[in-house]
Amino acid sequence: MELAAKIDRTRGLGIEFLTWLLYQSVTNDGVVEGKTKKMEVWFDDTMRLRSMLDTEVQVSFRGGSPFDSTEMFEALRSGKMLEQAKMSVMYDGKTWDLDFNGPKFEMGGIKLPDLLSETLFEKVMERFYLLTSLEELVFDLYGKYLDIRLQPDQFNKYLLDARHWIETHE
C-alpha cells in the first residue's frame, strides 16, 4: 500500500508539469528550454483542464486554438490545471505529435517523424530510436520543471509570473 500512497501523493506533479509547459510554450512563442536542450513545444486543438480540489470539475476544449481562448484563461483563473493535451515537440528538424496525460505521466497517440530507413529492420530500429528520443526530450523538459519546482524562490517567481499572465489575459 505504501507504493500506491506515494503514487497518489505525486499524481499532481504531472498536471503541474503540463500546466508549466503550456505557460512556457505560450509565453515564449513555442520555444521551451529543457534542462539541457532547447526545443519547440506547441499545444494542439484538444486539451482538458481539471480542478485539483474537486476532481469531478473539468473543462474540455476541442478545435480552434484553445491555448489562447478566453474560456481556457477563465478555467485557469478558477484554479483548474492542464490535465491532458495534444501537443507537438520539435527538435533537431524532427516533429513528434502526442497526447500527454498529466496524472499518469503517460504519452499516447504518438506520431513519429517520417522514417528515412529503407529495410524493415532499419525502420524498426529507427522507430525505437525516435521513441527513445521523444522520451528523452520529455524527461529533459521534466528535469527543468523539477529544478524550478524544487527551488522555492524559483517556483514562487514562476507562480507569480504565471498568475500575472493568467490575470492579465483577455
C-alpha distance (Angstrom), angle and dihedral (degrees) to the residues before:
residue distance angle dihedral
M1 . . .
E2 3.80 . .
L3 3.83 92.2 .
A4 3.81 91.7 50.2
A5 3.82 89.9 51.1
K6 3.82 91.0 50.5
I7 3.79 91.5 50.1
D8 3.79 91.4 48.9
R9 3.84 92.1 49.6
T10 3.82 91.9 52.8
R11 3.83 97.5 41.0
G12 3.81 90.3 100.4
L13 3.81 93.6 59.2
G14 3.80 92.5 74.9
I15 3.80 90.4 51.1
E16 3.82 91.4 47.2
F17 3.80 89.5 48.1
L18 3.81 93.4 50.9
T19 3.82 91.3 47.6
W20 3.82 90.2 48.8
L21 3.80 89.6 48.9
L22 3.81 91.0 52.0
Y23 3.81 90.1 50.7
Q24 3.81 92.3 48.5
S25 3.80 93.0 47.6
V26 3.79 97.4 46.5
T27 3.80 96.4 43.0
N28 3.83 94.7 45.3
D29 3.81 100.0 44.5
G30 3.79 91.8 -104.7
V31 3.81 96.7 -50.4
V32 3.80 112.9 124.1
E33 3.78 125.7 178.7
G34 3.75 115.1 -142.0
K35 3.76 124.5 -166.6
T36 3.82 92.6 -79.3
K37 3.81 106.6 -1.6
K38 3.78 137.7 56.8
M39 3.79 114.9 -142.3
E40 3.78 142.3 155.8
V41 3.78 120.5 -103.2
W42 3.78 119.9 -173.4
F43 3.77 126.4 -177.2
D44 3.77 116.7 -137.9
D45 3.77 132.9 -148.6
T46 3.81 99.6 -72.8
M47 3.79 127.1 70.7
R48 3.78 140.5 142.2
L49 3.79 126.8 -150.5
R50 3.79 123.5 -164.9
S51 3.76 136.4 -171.3
M52 3.80 112.3 -110.5
L53 3.82 90.5 -150.6
D54 3.80 99.1 45.8
T55 3.78 108.3 30.1
E56 3.80 91.3 -169.7
V57 3.82 91.1 67.2
Q58 3.79 112.9 84.7
V59 3.79 140.0 152.3
S60 3.81 122.4 -151.9
F61 3.80 128.1 -163.1
R62 3.79 129.5 -163.5
G63 3.76 129.3 175.3
G64 3.77 132.8 10.5
S65 3.79 117.6 37.4
P66 3.81 105.9 -45.7
F67 3.81 92.3 170.7
D68 3.79 89.0 70.2
S69 3.82 100.4 35.2
T70 3.78 127.9 118.2
E71 3.80 88.6 -126.9
M72 3.79 92.7 57.8
F73 3.79 91.9 50.4
E74 3.81 90.1 48.4
A75 3.80 88.5 53.3
L76 3.82 90.9 49.0
R77 3.82 91.0 47.7
S78 3.78 89.5 53.7
G79 3.81 90.3 56.5
K80 3.78 101.4 -97.8
M81 3.78 119.4 141.7
L82 3.78 132.2 -155.0
E83 3.79 108.1 -89.5
Q84 3.80 103.0 168.5
A85 3.80 134.2 8.4
K86 3.78 145.2 166.4
M87 3.77 109.8 -124.6
S88 3.77 145.7 161.7
V89 3.79 126.5 -132.1
M90 3.81 117.5 -159.3
Y91 3.76 123.7 -168.1
D92 3.78 135.1 151.9
G93 3.81 93.1 -1.4
K94 3.81 93.5 -52.3
T95 3.82 129.5 110.3
W96 3.79 127.2 -154.5
D97 3.82 120.6 -170.7
L98 3.79 118.4 -158.7
D99 3.78 148.6 152.6
F100 3.79 113.0 -119.0
N101 3.79 121.4 -156.7
G102 3.82 108.7 -160.8
P103 3.84 101.9 -163.5
K104 3.80 91.5 50.0
F105 3.82 94.0 34.0
E106 3.76 84.8 -135.2
M107 3.78 132.5 150.6
G108 3.78 119.2 -151.4
G109 3.77 141.0 160.3
I110 3.79 88.5 40.7
K111 3.78 116.9 -175.7
L112 3.78 110.6 -165.2
P113 3.79 126.7 -148.7
D114 3.79 114.5 -92.2
L115 3.79 113.4 -71.4
L116 3.79 117.0 -118.4
S117 3.81 98.8 -171.4
E118 3.78 123.2 103.8
T119 3.80 108.7 -158.4
L120 3.79 123.4 64.9
F121 3.81 92.5 -117.7
E122 3.82 91.8 50.2
K123 3.81 90.5 48.4
V124 3.81 91.6 51.8
M125 3.81 91.1 48.6
E126 3.80 91.2 46.4
R127 3.83 90.4 51.4
F128 3.81 90.1 52.2
Y129 3.79 89.9 48.5
L130 3.82 92.3 49.5
L131 3.82 93.0 47.3
T132 3.80 90.7 48.7
S133 3.81 89.9 48.0
L134 3.80 91.3 53.4
E135 3.79 91.1 49.3
E136 3.81 90.1 50.4
L137 3.81 91.5 49.7
V138 3.81 93.1 50.3
F139 3.80 91.7 47.0
D140 3.80 89.6 48.0
L141 3.81 88.5 55.9
Y142 3.81 90.9 44.8
G143 3.81 90.1 50.3
K144 3.80 89.7 55.5
Y145 3.80 90.6 48.2
L146 3.82 91.4 50.3
D147 3.82 90.9 49.3
I148 3.80 88.0 57.1
R149 3.82 94.9 39.0
L150 3.80 93.4 53.0
Q151 3.82 94.5 49.9
P152 3.83 106.5 74.1
D153 3.82 94.5 -157.2
Q154 3.83 93.1 49.8
F155 3.81 92.8 43.7
N156 3.81 92.4 48.8
K157 3.81 90.0 50.5
Y158 3.81 90.2 50.7
L159 3.82 90.5 49.1
L160 3.81 91.9 50.5
D161 3.81 92.3 47.2
A162 3.82 92.3 46.5
R163 3.82 92.2 48.0
H164 3.79 90.3 50.6
W165 3.82 90.2 48.9
I166 3.81 91.5 49.9
E167 3.80 95.8 44.0
T168 3.80 96.2 46.5
H169 3.80 97.0 46.1
E170 3.78 114.4 102.6
